Amino acid sequence: MTKMPITPKPTAGETRAVAAASDGDATSQHDPLPDERERQAASEKSVGTNLLGAHEDLGRDRAALEPELIETRHALHRHPELAFAEHRTATLVADRLRAIGYEPRVGVGGTGIIADLDGGRPGPTLLIRADMDALPLDELPGRSYGSQTPGRMHACGHDAHTSALLGVAALLARRREQLAGRVRLLFQPAEETGQGAQAVIHDGALDGVDEALMAHVSSPLPFGTVALREGVALMGVDFFELTVDGGGGHAGLAHQARDAVLAAAQLITALQTITARETSPLDSLGLTIASIAGGTAANVVADQVTLRGTLRWLDTALRERALARIEQISRGICSALRVSHQLEVTATVPVLQCAADPIARLTAAAAATHVTAIDPGVLPVSDDFAHIAQRIPAAAILIGAGGPGCGAHHAPDFDIDERAIGLTTEILTRAALANDA
């Protein structure tokens, strides 16, 4: 799309020196991928023999770009935005893309952005996706780049993903003539609610696309380790809301009221029997009530309480049974306590299946950066990238970003080893340049 070479202008970003010492406990439970020769042979079959040795200058260009990528992450981290409200983020992304020479399409799926780059040779269309949304929680204070919006935080690394994909845009723009086919960069909204992928698909994000890739930073993995696997990779999930309606009243006359809080408390414990007493420990099913909201004062019996949670699964029959049991248990308890209820599934994300060819592409690209690659097994988390993988061959890679001071995902102390941003950029760029099939 553009033939103008782009020279990045590194800024004096606020870099952090984070130890990269490998945590044995983080990797010992995982099986290694096949040895290097087997991995290279499989990769050569699908993505060509030139990937490992070609593009030697990528590492140098990545290093020069890293300070700017980190500063971009900091800018995004200071101003986190929730699902379908990523307006400031989208403006930053679109402005950066235009500065490089792209012509971004904005408003995709609400607040998403698409930018295409046509290569100098014919070939397939590869989509690379980054998510942009943040989470509704307060960040622990103390970081110079901490969130400046109360109740909002980038606690899963989507700021890093967005910055890394902007890095991919810059590196690929310099190498347009080396690129076969088309690369579509997708900056997706609303991953955390499980709704963004379907929204951008509805707006044509996959039109003409042959294959898709995504990367996600991972604080449980040390920097220098990546994780990927062919086949089932992540669990499916249902997001649900369970609303309990009572009658309210005076706390001193609670016997005359219908108490929604009391019913909700019993529901929280009773619903756990679905996994603890009705599901084999050999099956994969997880039910979490993560939010409870209701009541206004100590002396007012609440008339409404809303529970929000997730149901995670691998087997669709097990999912259907569990959803039916949530409804049955809720109906029984609420009827006994003279309150009513309403159960709503607000979003469903399928199991993520990673296809063989894009996994081979990512494996070869990662090998060229000299990282350690592991098979993490099936992980009990979800990503709505699975909607894309249901429609076209697709694959995901986890980029190790853990180290001292890096808390858990979705926690108020979450952070990353920021070297993972540049590594993500290089791996995805190498994977794109292998677009020869």
C-alpha positions, 0 to 999 in steps of 0.5 A: 500500500505504501512504498515509502521506507519508514525510519522510526524515531526512538524516544527516550521512553521510560524503560524498566530493567527487569530481570530475565532469570528463568523461573523453573517452576513456571516451565517445569510443568510443561512439555518441550516442543519437538527438537529444533530439527523436527521443528525446523523441518515442519516449518520448512514444509509450510512456510519455506526454508528461508525464514530462519536465515533471512531478514537478519536486519530485523533484530537490529531494527527491532532494537532501534524501535523498542524505546518508541514501542515502550513509550507507546505502551506507557501512553496507552497504559496511562489512559485505559479504555473499556470495551467499545469505548477505546476512542482515544486509543483508536485515535492514537493508533490511526494517527500512528498508522497514517504517519507510517503511510497506511490508510486505516479504516476506522470504526470497524466493529465500533472502535476497531481499526483495519490497515492493509499492506499489499506486498510486492509479490502475489500471495495470500492475505494474512490477518494479524490481530491485537486487542485494545481494551482495558479492564474495570479495576483500580491499578496499584499506585507507584508507577510513573506510567500508571493509569490516570483513570480511576477504575480503569486499568490495562491489567492484561497487556492489551496496551503491549499488544497494540504497541507491538502491532504498531511496531509490526506496521512500521517494520513491514512498511520498510519491507513491502517489496519482500512481502508476498500477498497482503497483511491486514492489521486488525486492532480489535475492541472489546476482547475482555467482554467476549464481544469484539471479534464478532463485531469486527467480523460483522463489519468485514474484518475477515473478508478476503483473509486466508489466515490469522495470527495473534500474540498475547503477553504472559506474565506467568512465563519468563521473558525469553520463553514462548508458548504455542500448540497445535489443536485445542489451546484455550477453553471456551467461555460463557459470560453471564449475569444472574439478577435476583429481585426481591421486595426490599424493606426495613432491615429491622423488619427483615422478616416482612421483606424479600431479601435479594442479598440472602438469596444471592449469597445462597446462590453463590455457594450452591452454584459451586456444586455444579463443578464440585459435586456434579462434574467429574474431576477428570472433566474440564469445567470452571464456574466463577462468580466474580462480581456481586452488586446490590444494596444501598445502605446498612439498614435497607434490605436490598431489593435487587442483586446482580451476580456476574460470572463465567462458565469455562468449558471444553465440551459443548455437551458439558456446557449445555448441562452446566447452563441448565443446572445454573438455571435450575438451581437459581429457580429452586433457591429463589422460589424457596426464598420468595424472590425471582431471578433472571439469567442472561448469557451476555457473550459466548466464546468458543474453544480456541483451535490452532491450525497446523500451518499458522502454528508452523509459521509462528514456530519458525518465526519464534525460532529465528529469535532464539527463544525457548518454545514450549507446549503449555497444554490446554489453558483454562482461559479464553480469547474471542480470537477463537471466533476468527479461528472458527472461520479461517486457519488461525493460531496464537502464541504466548510471549513470556513477559514475567519477572520481578514485580509482574503480577498476575493477569487481571490483578491490580499489580499486573505488569510486564517485562517490556522487552516482550513488546519488541519480541512480539513485534519481531516474531509477528513481523517474521511470520508475516514475511513468511507469507509465501504459501 
